[in-house]
Amino acid sequence: MTKRRGRFSILGVLLGAFFITSVLGVGLALRLGLDTAYDNTRNLWIAMTHADLKDAQNAMRNRIERMQRRNIWVAREVANGDLSPDDTAIWDNTLAALVTNETDVTAIGLLTPEGRFRGYTPKTDKPFSGKADAEEDIIARSLIAYGPSQSITQFPRWNSLVNQVVITEMIPLFQRGEYIGSLVQLVSLGDFSRDLKTDPTEAGRTPFVIVNDHVIAHPALSDWHQMHPPANIGTDDVLGVLPRIDDLADPVLAQIDQWQTFDFKDDRTPDGTNGSTASALETAGGYHVIITRKFEESTNLPILMGMHFDPTVFNREWERLNLATLIGTAIMVLAIILAVMIAHYFTRPLKRFSAATRQLETGMLDDLPILPGSHIIEFNDASRSFNNMAITLRDRERIGRLFGKFLPTAIAQQLLASDDDTGNIQSRQCEASILFVDLVGFTTLSEKITPQRIVTILNAYFAKATAIIEQNGGIITQFQGDAILAVFNAFDEVPNHADAAVRTAVALQKLVHNELFDGEELRCRCGINTGLLVAGNVGAPDRLTFTVHGDAVNSAARLEAKNKELGTRILIASTTFDQLSDPSQARLADEILLRGRSETTAVYTIPIDGID
């Protein structure tokens, strides 16, 4: 084989490639790319504005849809007689629950046929009432013709009860065909204004929302309201409380009729337009770009959302680009020189650390190398931390293996993850299925064979029985001589735990029927019960064991014993039978009186093909 010459280290290759590509890239960018970068920056700002407007529209749409769903649900509950406004406590609690965590809802309540409003406001978490505005009462009565299935959005008006300009979501309520009032939700315009999210550091970009020729969202709107407090507004001018587009000191909005649209294609959307319109305006202050988007969900009033900005923001980007290019070039040259100087010194410990971490990924903890120290503090700390981590992982793996032999895996993992050494596990009460398994005639068999062989037979049987129980999600809490106590859903969540317990019992019966254990034939009986139990640690502070307690556990053991009287292999309680996904697999065995009970209970058995 010919020896290949001219080998290079990966760090040398990367440094050379970095040097060549960086120099060529910076040179081409300086010669050809600055104009393109300027255009791309402008297009990026426009595309960002498109995306912001779309997000704002979606936020407004989602808010309205949530309000409509709440209204329709309440109307249906009232119509069905499940919810009555006359029951003040239930009605107020229901309204409060509907708008829990809905901070954008200013108020929700009932507008009665008498023109009174009784509702709840999440902001104060208190009910309130008062006389409704006359125009809202008129609108509510006009909606009776729509019936209870349609919720109507009203844009926007002044509401004297909350002293705000609000958007109203309203639906008439009927009970037994009689109109009993309208459910009303109020959302302040301030919440809708917040949907137009812009970074306050983005100077030169101004968001706005216009209804007809009135402004409902604009950075200068709050100042305008302070200088022009709302007066009494009649039904003939629902928008009169809002400024007109020429009332604000915004020359772009004031000259909306002079906007000139131009084509802009956004390649990130299928149609290239993203549903928005791009316009331009030349004013004494400069050339402005305006991006607008119609809010299509508004049927009775046209809502136009938008943002406008002037190209001075692009000039700032151009200056930043030039400065960044110069600084980047200087830093690149210095970085290459510095990288070449320290490359050799850093390469060796990095390679050792990389090789050790790759070996750690394979899980071969016993063969992990011990990393040497380094004169560089960070490398020395990393080596020491890695070596300590390797020791800790080996110890933890060993402890985990040992724990797993004496405790259920889930319990061992929780003990290892706990922050203290008490070994305490929080007791919990839960519904679970209990499986009690006992070998038939094992006492007689034990009298005929040596104690050592008894242990060998039991270990062979327990090994396979344990595998079956754990495969079905069970946890073995006790080995009682030749008996096994297993629970399903007492610690780990086991869906359909009754099915899992029955499936395990059937598998255990097939196991002892088909196999020998150290040459001996075994038979077992199974009792299954489902009910409440308490799972947790019991014992002395220095000697604990995990177990389960409760009448449901005792009943499972008594059911196992009843197999002998009834001549069955598996007995399940009625509580288990009621939770089976396929009850047809069981048949009624008898009505029995369990010890400690005053009444008889039905018990069922599971016939097994090929055995029974």
N, C-alpha and C positions, 0 to 999 in steps of 0.2 A: 504494500500500500504506500502510495506517495505521500510523504509528509507535507502537509499544507503549511505554507509560510504566511507571514503577515497577519497573524491573528490580532484582534483588537478587543479591549475590554468594553463591556457594554456602556460604562460611564464615558469612555473616550468617544465611542460612536455617538452617544447622545449629545455630548458637548460639541462635536464637530457638526452634527446635523443641526443642532440649535444655532450655532454660529452662522452656518450658511443660510439656513432658512430665515433667520431673524434679519440678517443684513439685507438679503434680497427682498424680504417682505417689507421692511421699513423703507428701502429705496424705492420700490414700486409704489408703496402707499404715498410717499412724499411726491413722487413724480406724476402719478396718474390718479391716485385715489382720493385726494382731498375734496374735489368737486362731488364725486360720487358719495363720499361720506356725508357731505352737507345735505345732498338730496335724500339720502337714506335717513338721516336724522329727522328731516322734515316729515318724511313719510312715516317714520316710526311714531312721531308725536301725533300725527293724524290717526294712525292705526290705534295708538293707545287711547285716544279720545273716543274712537269708534267703540272700542271694547268697554270703556268706562260707561258710555251711554247705554250700551246693551245691558251691562250689569245693573245699571240704575233702573232700566225698564223692567228687567226681570225681577228686581227687588220690589218695585211698585206692584207688578202683576202678582207676585207671590203674596204680598201683603193683602191685596184685595181678594185674592182667591181664598186665603185663610179666613178673612172676614165673612165671605159669602158661605163657605162651608159651615162656619159656626151658626150663621143665621138660619140656613136651611135645616141644620140638625135640630135647633131649638124649635123651629116651626113644625117639624115633623113630630117631635116629642109632645108639643102642646096639642097638636091635632089628634094624636093617639091617646091623649089623656094621661100620659106618663109624667107630665110636668105642667103645673098650674101656677100662673102668676099670683093666684090668690093665696097660695101657701108661701108666705113671705120668706120664711127661713130657708126652705128648700130652694126657692127661686133665687134668693140672693147668693146662697152658697154655690148654686150651679153657675150663675154668671161669674162669680169670683173664680171658680175652677176653670171655666172656659178660657179666661184670659191670664191664667197663671203663666208667668215668664213672658207674656206678650207685652213688653214695655212700650210698644208702639201704639197700643190702644189707649186713647185718652179717657174714654168712658164707654160703658155698655149698659143698656137698660131698656125699660118698657115705656113706650109712648102710649098712654091710655086714650080711649075714645074721648075722655073729658079734657084732653090737652095737657095732662100732667106727665112729667117724666120722672120715673123712679128707677135708679140705676146704681152702678158701682164703678168706682174709678181705681184702677190698679196703682196709680201713682201715690195715692194716700191710703190705699187698702181699706176704704170706708165706703159704705153706701151713702147716697145723697139723692135728693129729690127737689123738684121745683116745677114751675110752670114752663112748659115748652114754648119755643118761639112759634109765633103764629104761622110763619111760612112752612116750618117743618110739619106742623099739624096738617096743613093743607096738602103738602106732598104725601104724607102718610095716608090720608084719605083717598088721594088719587091713585094710590097703588093697590087699593082693595081689589080692583078689577083684575090685577095680575094673579091673584090667588096666592097660596102659601108656598108655591114651588119656586118662586123667582125672587132673588135678592137683587136690589137695584142700588147702584153706586151713584151718589149725587156729588158733583164737584162744584168748587168748594164754596163755603158760605161762613158768615160770622155766627157763632153760637153763644148766646148770652149766658147760658148755664155754666159753661166752662171758660167763657171770656177769651175765646180763641177763634181763629179761622180754621175750620175743620173740613174734612172730607167725610161724608156720611154714607154708611152702608145700612140699608133699611129693608125690612121684609114684613108684610102683614101677617098677623097670627090669627088663626081660626080654631075654635073648639066647638065641636058638634055643629059645624056650619055657621057659627056666629062669630063675627069679628070682635076680638077682645083687645085689640091694640096692635102696635107694631114694635118689633125688636129693632133697636137702633144702636149702631156702633159708631163712635166718633174717633177720628185720627187727626191729630193736629198737622198743619202744613209743615211744621218744623220737622216731624218725622219723615215726611216725604222729601224735604229738602236734604236731609242727611243721606238719602240714597245716592245723590250725586257726590260721590266721594272723590276728593282731590287732595293731593298732598299740599299742605300750606306753604311748603318751600318751593312749589312750582310757580314762580312768579310769571305772569303773562298769560295764564290760563284761567278763564272765568266761566264757571258753570251758571246755567240759568234754566228755568222752566216757565213757559208762557202759556196762559189760557186766554184765547182770543187775543186781545191786546193788553192783557193784565199780566203782571209778573207775580208768580207764586213762589219762586225760589231764586235767590241771587245773593251774593256776598253782602251787598249793600242793603238788603231788605230789612234786616233788624234795625239798622240806623234810621231807615225811612219810617218804620212803625213807631219808633220812639218820638219822632218829630211830628207824626200824623196819627194820633191815637184814633181807634175806630169809633165811629158815631153810630147812631141807630140807622140800620140799613133796611130798606123796604124790600118786598118780594120782587119788585121790578128791577132791582139791580143787585143780584146776589154776589157779584164780584166787586162791588163798589168799595169794599174795605181794602182792596189791593191796589197797589200803584199801577199806573199804565206804563208802557214801555218807555215813554218819553219823560216820565216823572223821575227816573233814576239818573244819576250822573254817569250814564254808560252810552257813549256815542255810537257804539256798534248796534245796540238794541234800538236806539232812537232812529236809526236809518235802516230799519229792517227791510223797507220797500226798495232799497238800493242794493241789496245783496245780489251778487252774481254767482250762480252755481257753476261748478266745474267738475269734470270727471275725475274720480279717484278710485282706483281698483285695489282692493285688499285681497291679496293672493291667498290669504288664510281662510277665506270663506268660499263656498261653492259658486255663488253668483258673483263674487268679487266686490260686492257693494256693502255687505254687512248690514243692510237695511237703513243706512244713514245717508245724509246729503252733505256734500262739501260745498261751501260758498266762500266768496272773497269780497272784501270791502276796502276801498281806498279812502282814507280820511286824512285830515290834517296831521293826525298823530302817527300815521304810517299805514302800512298794508296789513290787514287783518284777515285771518282764516277762521271761518265759522263752521262747526260740525253740528248738525241737528238730526233729531230722530223723533218721529211721531209716536205718541203713546196710543196704540190702536185700541186698547181696552176702553177708552173714553168714548162713549157713544153720543152723549148729549152735549159735551163741550170738547173742542179740539185742544189737546195738550201737546205742546212742542217742547222737547228737552234738547239742550244743546250746551256747547262750550265754544268760546272764541278765544283766540290768542293771536298775537302779532309776531312777525318773524324776528323780533329782537331776541327771542329765546334761541333761535337758530344761530344768530350771531354769537351769542355766548357759548353755544356748543362748538362753533367753529374755533373760537379762541381757545377753549379748553382742549380741543383736538390738537391744535398746533403745539400748545404747551406740553400736553401729554406726550406727543411724538418726540419732542426734544428731550424731555426728561427720560422717557422710556429708552431712547437711544443711548443716552449717557449711562443709565443704570445697566442696560444690557451689556455694554462694553466692560464696565466694572465687574459685573456679575461673572462674565466669562473669564476674566483674568483671575478673579478670586476663586472661582470654581476649579480652574486648572491647578491653582496653588494648593488647595486643600483636598483635591479629589483622592489622591493616594492615601492620605491619612484617614479619610472617612470610609474608604471602600472596604477595608478588611473587617472592621467590626460590624458594618452593615451586612456583609455577606454572611458572617457567622450568625448574626441575629436572624437573618432571613431564612437560613437553612434550619435553624432551631425551631422557628415558628412553623415552617412547612412540616417538620416532623411532628410538632405538637398537633397540627391539624389531622394527622393520621390517627391520633389517639394512642400512639406507642409511648406511653409515659415512662415506662421502665428504662427505655434506651435514650432518653433525652440527654444531650450533652450539657456539661456545666460550662457556662460562658465565663471567660476570663474577665478580669477587671480592665479598666481603661483610664488613661490620664484625663480624658474628657469627662466632666462631671455627669452630663446627661447619659452618655454611653455607659459609664460605670453604674449609674442608678438603674438604667434599663437592664443591664446584665444582672445586677443583684436582685431586682424585682422579678426578672424572668426566672432566676434560679429559685427564689423563694416561692414563686407561683408554682413551679414544677413540683417542689416538695409538698406544697399545700394540696395540689391536685392529686398527687399520689396518695397522701394520707386520706383525703376526702373520698377518693375512689375505694380505698381499702375499708374505710369506715362504712361507706355505703354498702359494700358487698357484705360486710358482717351484719349490719343492721337488717339487711334484706332477708337474712336467714332466720331472724327472730321476730321481726315485725312485718306487717303489711307494707308494701312499697310506698304507698301514699303516706302512711304514718311516718316511716323513716325519712322520707323527703322533707316533710314538714318539720320534723325535729332537727334535721341538719340545717334547714333554712332559718330556724328561730334564732333570736338574738340573745337568749339566755340559756342557762344550763339546767334549769329546773326540770325539763322534760315534760312540762305540763302542756296539754292540748285542750283548747277550749271545748268544754262539753257542749253538745248540740242535741236538741230534740228534733226528730224528723220521722217521717213515715218511711218505712223500709220493709223489704221482704226478707224473712229469716229462714234459712235452710239448716235443718238439723239432720245429720247423717250418722247412722250407727251401724256397725257390722253385726251380722246375725250369727250367733253361736260362737263368737270369738273367745268367750270365757272358757267354754268347753275345749276349744282348740288349744288354748294357752296351757291347759293342764296336761296336754299330751306332748308338748314340744319344749325345747330349752328356752330360757329367757333370751338368749342372744338371737335365736331364730325368730322369736316373737318380734324383736326390734327390726330385724331384717325384713320380715313380711310387712310390718306396718310401714316402714320407710318406703318400700316399693309401692305399696298402695297409696300412701299419702302423697308421694311425688306426682303420680299421675292424676290423683283426685284434685290436688292443688292446682295443677296446670289447667284442668277443666274449669274449676271455679273462677280462677283469675281471668281466663279467656272470656268468660261471660260477665266480667265486671264485678265479681264478688270479692269480698275481703274476709279472710279467715281470722276470726278473733280468738278462737281457742281450739286446741287439740285436747280432748278429754278422754284419755285412754285410747280407745279405738274409735271414738266419736269425733265428728267435726261440726263446729258451729260457724256458719258463714252468713254474712249479711250483704244485701244488695241495696245501695243508695243510702247507706248510713254515713259514709264519709265522702266518697266520690259520687258525683251525680250520675245515676244510671237510669236513663229513660226506659220506661216499660219494665221496671224492676221485677214485677210479678212474672212476666214472661221469662226474664233472664233466670230467675230462681227455678222455675219449672223446667226450662230448657237444660239447666245444669243437673237437676235431679234425673232427668231422662238419660242424659249422657253418662252419669255415674252408674246408673243401672246397666246400661249397655257395656260400660267398662268392666264391671265385675262379672257380667255374664259371659263375656267373650275372652277374658284374659285370666292367666294364672299369676300369682304373686309369690315368687320364690318356690314355684311348684305347688302352691296351695290354691284351692278354689275358695273364693270369698263371696258372700252375699251381703247386701246392705238394705236398710230401710230408710226412707226419707220422709221428714215432716216439714211442711212449708206453711208459714203464716205471714200475713201482711198487717202491719199496724204501727202505732207510735212506739218509739223506743228512745232511750238516751244513750248516746255514744260518747265515751271519754275515758280518761285515765282514772284508775283507782289504785289504792295501795298506800304504802308508807312513803315519806318524802324521798327515801333513798332506794326504794324498790317499787316501781310502778308497772302496771300492765294496762294495755288498751282493751276494753271490753264494752259490751252493750248490756243494758238493763231494761226491764219492762215486762209487763204481762204478755206482750206479743212474743218475746223470746221464750218465755216459759211454755206458752201454748204450742210453739213449734216443736219443742221437745216432747210434749204430751201427745201431739199428733203422731210423731215418729213411733212412740210406744204403742199407739192404738193400731198400727199396722199389723202387729202380731195377733190381736183379737179379730180383726176383720179379714185377715189373710191377704192383705195388699202389700205392695212395695212402696207406693208413694201415696201420701195423704196430704191434701191441701185444704186450708180453711176457706170458708165462704168469702172472707175478705180478699183472699188471693184470687179466688175464682171470679169475683166481680171485676177484677182489673185485668183479666186475660184478654188479649186482643183477639184470640180465637177460642171462645169458651167451648166449642164443640169437641175439642181435644180431650176434655174431661167428662167424667160421668159421676153421678151421685153414688157415693159409697154407703152412707148411712146417716142417720140423725143420732148424734152421740152427746153425752154429758161429760165435758172435760172437767178434770179435777179442779176445784176452786170456783166452778161456775154454778149458777142456780138454774140455768135454762139450757136445753139441748141446742146444738148447732149443727148445721149441715156440713158434712165433709165430703170431698170429692177425691177420686183417684184418676191417674193418668194411665190408660192402657198403652202398652208398648208393643209394637209389631215385632214378632219373632221371639218375644219373651213371654208375654201373657197369653 
